[in-house]
Amino acid sequence: MSGLNQIGNLNVGGVNGPQIGGTPAVGSPAEGGVSFKDVLMKNLNEVNQMQDDADKSLQDFVSGKTQNMGEVISASQKASMAFSMLTQIRNKLQDAYDEVKNLRI
């Protein structure tokens, strides 16, 4: 899943980090950078497409359009692994949010 690997390579705020006042601030992508929202939405769409492909291959197998059971199993496993990975990312984001929410200033 090349899209999920992009999350670790995000460039938010440029070399000096996020800035305020006419330059990139928190939540806005730097010049040439990719916003976290765009990466996350792209990955959600990829996982959804994998699940749709797995459903389609299963329907094709059941209806007799294809006899390749390995293709059905492979598509199903890929979709399951992608969904599991996305769930883990969501859990980590929730943990990070809870940690930030509980900070005292």
Beta strands, then each sheet from edge to edge (+ up, - down):
end
